[in-house]
């Protein structure tokens, strides 16, 4: 019973997101047409440069967080071996610290790249 409620809720959420996206997009286009603005931007066949920039940023951040998690596991194991800390605490804390550092590095790199 609970599984069916989850799937129905998931369907409703996904439908709601698509509905809002398409209705908002339609309203924006109609508003541009009413104000005699150029709408050829919506009908270009090749992807815009901004779209390719977004994928580069996403891939960079995923790569840096993956590297951070890997280094966190390694650093946590080293902490356990060297200092004798509890394994759960050392590994979990080091994963969060290095993943956060990776995201921070990703923020500064993308900030520099976008300019």
DAURHU-V875199 format. One record per residue. N is the residue number from 0. BURIAL is I if it has 9 or more other C-alpha atoms within 8 Angstrom, else O. Layout:
n->N burial->BURIAL
n->N burial->BURIAL
//
This chain:
n->0 burial->O
n->1 burial->O
n->2 burial->O
n->3 burial->O
n->4 burial->O
n->5 burial->O
n->6 burial->O
n->7 burial->O
n->8 burial->O
n->9 burial->O
n->10 burial->O
n->11 burial->O
n->12 burial->O
n->13 burial->O
n->14 burial->O
n->15 burial->O
n->16 burial->O
n->17 burial->O
n->18 burial->O
n->19 burial->O
n->20 burial->O
n->21 burial->O
n->22 burial->O
n->23 burial->O
n->24 burial->O
n->25 burial->O
n->26 burial->O
n->27 burial->O
n->28 burial->I
n->29 burial->O
n->30 burial->O
n->31 burial->I
n->32 burial->I
n->33 burial->O
n->34 burial->O
n->35 burial->O
n->36 burial->O
n->37 burial->O
n->38 burial->I
n->39 burial->O
n->40 burial->O
n->41 burial->O
n->42 burial->O
n->43 burial->O
n->44 burial->O
n->45 burial->O
n->46 burial->O
n->47 burial->O
n->48 burial->O
n->49 burial->O
n->50 burial->O
n->51 burial->I
n->52 burial->O
n->53 burial->O
n->54 burial->O
n->55 burial->O
n->56 burial->I
n->57 burial->O
n->58 burial->O
n->59 burial->I
n->60 burial->I
n->61 burial->O
n->62 burial->O
n->63 burial->I
n->64 burial->I
n->65 burial->I
n->66 burial->I
n->67 burial->I
n->68 burial->I
n->69 burial->I
n->70 burial->I
n->71 burial->I
n->72 burial->I
n->73 burial->O
n->74 burial->I
n->75 burial->I
n->76 burial->I
n->77 burial->O
n->78 burial->I
n->79 burial->I
n->80 burial->O
n->81 burial->O
n->82 burial->O
n->83 burial->O
n->84 burial->I
n->85 burial->O
n->86 burial->I
n->87 burial->O
n->88 burial->O
n->89 burial->I
n->90 burial->I
n->91 burial->I
n->92 burial->I
n->93 burial->I
n->94 burial->I
n->95 burial->I
n->96 burial->I
n->97 burial->I
n->98 burial->I
n->99 burial->I
n->100 burial->I
n->101 burial->I
n->102 burial->I
n->103 burial->O
n->104 burial->I
n->105 burial->I
n->106 burial->I
n->107 burial->O
n->108 burial->O
n->109 burial->I
n->110 burial->O
n->111 burial->O
n->112 burial->O
n->113 burial->O
n->114 burial->O
//
